[in-house]
């Protein structure tokens, strides 16, 4: 089960379709409409499994995605209007460069037909599209982009792996089970500006140490977010008859450094509730947050029409069986946004007012079901209950079996006592005396009683 996870995982993607791209260029407030979900079945299996001598195991987890039309609200051929990430990111990078370079970029954009906003299909946005701008950048600025072919938000995730994880097996110390020892050969990353933020803490996000308490927390490293995250206990619950602990994101997960000083290493920061991930995303001004800017500074959602944050739809959670540390049900929801504004000297950016504009949000979810859930219920709930009641049944049965010879012995002694009393009074019933003597000869131990009876 660890190698081939039997739980079906799904990736549900929601896009923010821009309703007024021309007005945004003229300086007006953006208006967006949520489209989706576009649902993909996620397949995972571990390869290159190597057990090491220091109680660790190394592996690659291969991932692939398959579109699920029956679970989706739309098709991959649907068109979405969204910011042109390449154009706007390149413009932001050129903000402090000489005017001549900005002019050359403007001419290049015009020649290649590049604009601030684009109209692409869901499939192209997800898995990549050919763009002449990518070829131009790779030709004149080699190694400035992490990709050489098509550009897509999830192009690097499909048919790939999440990096080489080395985790503890827990054989020597089960409290360290699945804790990450190294990721891609390093014990900390170098994307951020503090040692605390660069640390790789927790597990790889698939299981945790057993015997949890409400004081426990869930910590895991996410290669996609380029950081470790910690969830906190919220409440007890039940899933499929199995008791669970629900863990949720604290309010400080994406807080900026002024609100939560330990997050200062993730800065430069903007409003609280969004995390700048530009340092691990080819310096593009991208931000990570909860969907619809839930749990963020209200000014972020107010700056864009069409956003409606609420905890029921936009908060993330993990339901863990506390005795084993295995997830029963999970829903991880994150949003990717782009900071855009007018860059003087680059005509394509027009008069765009500074705004953090959401591009899309996605939910990775998985829940035990079917035969796997029944197996867990039988072994984690049913069998312990049966054993719990069985011990009382066996204890009662043992007491009954002990009482039977005791009662028999007491009743036998009572008969003997009554007969002995009558015998002492001079009873002449020789048949009774004979029967009593035979009884003592066959059942009573040798001792004073037998000797006295003979007398």
C-alpha positions in Angstrom: 0.0 0.0 0.0 2.9 2.3 0.6 4.4 1.6 -2.8 1.1 1.7 -4.8 -1.3 3.9 -2.8 -4.7 2.3 -3.1 -6.6 5.6 -2.4 -7.9 7.4 -5.5 -6.5 11.0 -5.7 -8.1 13.7 -7.7 -6.8 17.1 -8.8 -9.7 19.6 -9.2 -8.7 22.9 -10.9 -10.7 26.1 -10.9 -9.8 29.0 -13.3 -10.5 32.7 -12.8 -11.8 33.8 -16.2 -11.2 37.5 -16.7 -14.3 39.3 -17.9 -12.8 42.8 -18.7 -9.2 42.5 -19.9 -9.3 45.7 -22.0 -10.7 47.7 -19.1 -8.0 46.3 -16.8 -5.3 47.7 -19.2 -7.1 51.0 -19.0 -6.8 51.0 -15.2 -10.1 49.6 -14.1 -10.8 47.0 -11.4 -10.5 43.4 -12.6 -13.6 41.3 -12.8 -13.3 37.5 -12.7 -15.6 34.5 -13.0 -14.7 31.2 -11.5 -14.8 28.3 -14.0 -14.6 24.6 -13.2 -13.8 22.3 -11.6 -11.8 20.5 -14.3 -11.1 17.2 -12.6 -8.1 14.9 -13.2 -7.5 11.5 -11.7 -4.0 11.4 -10.2 -2.0 8.2 -10.3 1.0 7.8 -8.0 3.5 5.0 -7.6 7.0 4.8 -6.1 10.0 3.7 -8.1 13.8 3.5 -7.5 13.1 2.2 -3.9 16.4 1.8 -2.1 16.7 0.9 1.6 19.8 2.5 3.2 21.8 1.4 6.2 20.8 4.4 8.4 17.2 3.4 8.8 16.1 5.4 5.7 14.6 4.5 2.3 15.0 6.6 -0.9 12.4 6.7 -3.6 10.9 8.6 -6.5 7.2 9.0 -6.7 6.0 9.1 -10.3 2.8 11.1 -11.0 0.5 11.2 -14.0 -2.9 12.8 -14.6 -6.0 11.7 -16.6 -8.9 14.0 -17.3 -12.3 12.9 -15.9 -15.1 14.4 -18.0 -17.9 12.9 -15.9 -16.6 14.7 -12.7 -15.8 18.0 -14.4 -17.9 21.0 -15.2 -16.5 21.7 -18.6 -14.1 20.3 -21.1 -10.4 20.8 -21.7 -11.3 22.6 -24.9 -13.0 25.4 -23.0 -11.4 28.8 -23.5 -10.2 30.9 -20.6 -9.1 34.5 -20.6 -6.2 35.0 -18.2 -3.0 37.1 -17.8 -0.2 36.3 -20.1 2.3 35.2 -17.4 5.3 35.3 -19.6 4.7 38.9 -20.9 3.7 40.3 -17.5 6.5 38.6 -15.6 9.1 39.7 -18.2 7.8 43.2 -17.9 8.1 43.2 -14.1 11.7 41.9 -14.4 12.6 44.8 -16.8 11.1 47.5 -14.5 14.4 48.9 -13.4 16.3 48.3 -16.6 17.3 51.0 -19.1 14.6 52.5 -21.3 16.3 51.2 -24.5 15.8 47.6 -23.2 12.2 48.2 -22.4 11.7 49.7 -25.9 13.3 46.6 -27.5 11.0 44.3 -25.4 7.9 46.3 -26.4 8.9 45.9 -30.1 9.6 42.2 -29.6 6.2 41.7 -27.9 4.5 43.5 -30.8 6.4 41.5 -33.5 5.5 38.2 -31.8 1.8 39.3 -31.3 2.1 39.1 -27.5 -0.4 40.9 -25.3 -1.0 41.4 -21.6 -3.9 38.9 -21.6 -4.4 35.7 -23.6 -7.3 33.5 -24.6 -6.2 29.8 -24.3 -7.9 26.5 -23.8 -7.9 24.7 -20.4 -5.7 22.0 -21.9 -3.1 24.5 -23.1 -3.0 26.4 -19.8 -2.6 23.1 -17.9 -0.2 21.1 -20.0 1.5 23.6 -22.1 1.4 25.5 -25.4 4.1 26.6 -27.9 5.0 30.2 -27.6 7.5 32.1 -29.8 8.4 34.2 -26.8 9.8 31.2 -25.0 12.0 30.3 -28.0 13.2 33.9 -28.2 14.1 34.1 -24.5 15.9 30.7 -24.7 17.8 31.9 -27.7 19.1 35.2 -26.4 19.0 34.5 -22.6 19.8 30.8 -22.3 19.1 29.1 -18.9 16.9 32.0 -17.7 13.8 29.8 -17.9 13.5 26.3 -16.3 11.8 24.9 -19.3 12.7 24.6 -23.0 9.5 23.5 -24.7 5.9 24.2 -24.0 4.8 26.5 -21.2 1.9 25.4 -18.9 1.1 25.7 -15.2 1.1 22.0 -14.7 3.4 20.9 -17.6 6.2 20.0 -15.3 4.0 17.8 -13.0 2.5 15.4 -15.5 4.5 12.2 -16.2 7.2 13.4 -13.7 8.2 12.9 -10.1 8.4 15.1 -7.1 12.1 14.7 -6.6 14.2 12.1 -4.7 12.9 11.7 -1.2 14.9 10.0 1.5 12.7 9.3 4.6 13.1 7.3 7.8 11.5 3.9 7.8 10.7 4.0 11.6 12.1 0.5 12.1 14.5 1.7 14.9 12.3 4.5 16.1 8.7 4.5 14.9 8.2 8.1 16.1 10.4 9.1 13.1 8.5 7.1 10.5 8.4 8.9 7.1 10.2 12.0 8.4 12.2 13.5 5.5 16.0 13.1 5.9 16.9 14.6 2.6 15.2 15.8 -0.6 17.2 15.7 -3.8 20.2 15.0 -1.6 19.9 18.1 0.6 18.6 18.6 4.1 17.5 22.2 3.5 16.7 24.3 0.4 18.1 27.7 -0.5 15.0 29.5 -1.9 14.4 31.7 1.2 16.2 34.2 3.3 16.4 32.5 6.7 17.6 29.1 7.9 14.2 28.4 9.5 12.3 28.9 6.3 14.8 26.8 4.3 14.5 23.8 6.6 12.9 20.6 5.3 10.7 19.5 8.2 8.1 16.8 8.7 7.2 14.0 6.4 6.6 13.8 2.6 2.9 14.2 3.3 1.6 10.6 3.1 1.8 9.4 6.7 2.8 10.5 10.1 4.0 8.9 13.4 1.3 6.8 15.2 -0.4 7.5 18.6 -1.3 11.1 18.0 -2.8 13.4 20.6 -4.6 16.7 20.3 -1.3 18.4 21.1 0.2 16.8 17.9 0.8 18.7 14.7 1.2 17.7 11.1 4.3 18.9 9.3 5.3 18.0 5.8 7.5 19.3 2.9 5.9 20.3 -0.3 8.2 20.5 -3.4 5.5 22.4 -5.3 5.4 25.1 -2.6 9.2 24.9 -2.1 8.7 24.9 1.7 7.6 22.9 4.7 4.1 23.4 6.1 2.6 22.8 9.5 -1.1 22.0 10.2 -2.7 22.1 13.7 -5.3 20.0 15.4 -8.9 21.3 15.2 -11.4 18.6 16.3 -12.2 14.9 16.5 -14.5 13.2 13.9 -15.5 10.0 12.2 -14.9 8.8 8.7 -16.5 5.6 7.5 -16.9 4.6 11.1 -13.2 5.2 11.9 -12.3 7.8 14.5 -10.1 10.7 13.1 -8.4 13.8 14.2 -8.9 16.8 11.8 -5.9 19.0 11.2 -6.2 22.4 9.5 -3.9 25.3 8.4 -3.2 27.9 11.1 -4.0 31.5 10.4 -0.2 32.2 10.2 0.6 29.7 7.4 0.8 32.5 4.7 1.0 35.5 7.1 3.6 38.1 6.2 6.6 38.9 8.4 5.0 41.8 10.2 2.1 39.7 11.4 4.1 36.5 12.0 7.9 37.2 12.4 9.1 33.6 11.7 7.7 34.1 8.1 10.0 37.1 7.5 12.3 34.7 5.6 9.7 34.3 2.9 9.7 38.0 2.1 9.7 40.4 0.3 6.1 40.3 1.4 3.0 42.1 0.4 -0.3 42.0 2.3 -0.7 39.2 4.9 -2.2 35.9 3.6 -0.1 35.5 0.4 3.3 34.1 0.1 5.8 35.3 -2.5 7.1 32.2 -4.4 9.0 34.1 -7.1 12.4 32.8 -5.8 11.4 29.2 -6.7 9.4 30.1 -9.8 11.9 31.6 -12.2 11.5 35.0 -10.5 8.0 35.5 -11.8 5.9 37.6 -9.4 3.7 34.6 -8.3 2.0 34.3 -4.9 0.6 31.3 -3.1 -2.5 31.5 -0.8 -5.7 30.0 0.2 -8.5 30.1 -2.5 -10.3 33.4 -3.0 -7.7 34.9 -0.5 -9.4 33.2 2.4 -7.6 34.0 5.7 -5.8 36.9 4.0 -5.9 40.6 4.3 -9.5 41.6 3.1 -8.1 44.3 0.7 -6.8 41.5 -1.6 -10.3 40.1 -2.2 -11.8 43.6 -2.4 -9.4 44.6 -5.2 -10.9 42.0 -7.5 -14.6 41.6 -8.3 -16.0 38.1 -8.2 -14.1 36.7 -5.2 -16.1 35.2 -2.3 -13.8 33.6 0.4 -15.5 31.3 2.9 -14.1 28.6 5.2 -16.3 25.8 4.1 -15.2 25.8 0.4 -11.7 27.3 0.6 -10.0 25.9 3.8 -7.8 22.8 3.7 -7.9 19.8 6.1 -6.5 16.4 6.7 -8.4 13.7 8.6 -5.9 11.3 10.3 -6.5 8.1 12.2 -4.6 9.0 15.4 -3.5 5.5 16.3 -1.7 4.7 13.0 -1.0 8.2 11.7 -2.5 7.3 8.3 -4.8 9.8 6.4 -8.3 8.7 5.9 -9.6 11.8 4.1 -7.7 14.9 2.8 -8.4 18.1 0.9 -5.5 20.4 0.2 -6.5 23.7 -1.5 -4.1 26.3 -2.8 -4.4 29.3 -5.1 -1.8 30.7 -7.5 -1.9 34.5 -8.2 0.1 36.9 -10.3 1.1 40.4 -9.3 0.7 42.8 -12.2 1.0 46.5 -12.8 1.8 49.0 -15.4 5.6 49.1 -16.2 6.6 52.5 -17.7 8.2 52.0 -21.1 6.5 48.7 -21.9 3.3 49.5 -23.9 1.6 46.2 -23.4 1.1 46.9 -19.7 -0.9 50.1 -20.4 -2.3 51.6 -17.2 -2.8 48.5 -15.2 -3.2 49.3 -11.5 -1.1 47.3 -9.1 -3.1 44.2 -8.1 -2.6 40.6 -7.1 -4.8 38.8 -9.6 -5.8 35.2 -9.0 -5.0 32.9 -11.9 -6.5 29.6 -10.6 -6.9 27.5 -7.5 -6.7 23.7 -7.2 -7.7 21.0 -4.8 -5.8 17.8 -4.2 -8.2 15.3 -2.5 -8.2 11.7 -1.6 -10.4 9.5 0.6 -10.3 5.9 1.5 -13.2 3.9 0.0 -14.4 0.5 -1.0 -12.4 -2.6 0.1 -9.5 -0.6 1.5 -11.8 1.4 3.8 -13.5 -1.9 4.9 -10.2 -3.5 5.6 -9.1 -0.5 7.8 -12.5 -0.5 9.6 -12.2 -4.2 10.3 -8.7 -4.0 11.6 -8.7 -0.6 13.3 -12.3 -0.5 14.7 -14.2 -3.8 14.6 -11.4 -6.2 15.8 -10.4 -4.0 18.7 -14.1 -3.7 19.8 -14.5 -7.5 19.5 -11.4 -8.1 21.5 -12.5 -5.5 24.1 -15.8 -7.2 24.6 -14.3 -10.7 24.3 -12.1 -10.1 27.3 -15.1 -9.4 29.5 -16.9 -12.5 28.1 -13.9 -14.7 28.8 -13.5 -13.2 32.3 -17.2 -13.9 33.0 -16.8 -17.4 31.6 -13.7 -18.0 33.8 -15.6 -16.8 36.9 -18.4 -19.2 36.1 -16.0 -22.1 35.6 -14.4 -21.3 39.0 -17.7 -21.0 40.8 -19.0 -24.4 39.7 -16.4 -26.5 41.7 -16.6 -24.1 44.6 -20.4 -24.4 44.8 -20.1 -28.2 44.4 -17.5 -28.3 47.2 -19.6 -26.1 49.5 -22.7 -28.3 49.0 -20.8 -31.5 49.6 -19.4 -30.1 52.8 -22.9 -29.1 53.9 -24.1 -32.7 53.4 -21.2 -34.0 55.3 -21.7 -31.6 58.1 -25.4 -32.5 58.5 -24.7 -36.2 58.4 -21.9 -35.8 61.0 -24.2 -34.0 63.3 -26.9 -36.7 63.1 -24.2 -39.4 63.6 -22.9 -37.7 66.7 -26.5 -37.8 68.2 -26.4 -41.5 68.0 -28.1 -42.2 64.8 -28.5 -45.9 64.3 -29.0 -45.7 60.5 -26.2 -48.2 59.5 -27.0 -47.7 55.8 -26.3 -44.0 56.2 -23.1 -44.6 58.1 -22.0 -47.1 55.5 -22.7 -44.6 52.6 -20.9 -41.9 54.4 -17.9 -44.1 55.0 -17.8 -45.1 51.4 -18.0 -41.4 50.4 -15.1 -40.4 52.6 -13.1 -43.4 51.3 -13.5 -42.4 47.7 -13.5 -38.6 47.8 -12.0 -37.2 51.0 -8.2 -36.8 51.3 -6.4 -38.9 53.9 -6.4 -37.1 57.1 -8.0 -36.6 60.5 -11.5 -36.6 59.1 -11.1 -40.1 57.5 -9.4 -41.4 60.7 -12.2 -39.9 62.8 -14.8 -41.5 60.6 -13.2 -44.9 61.0 -13.3 -44.5 64.8 
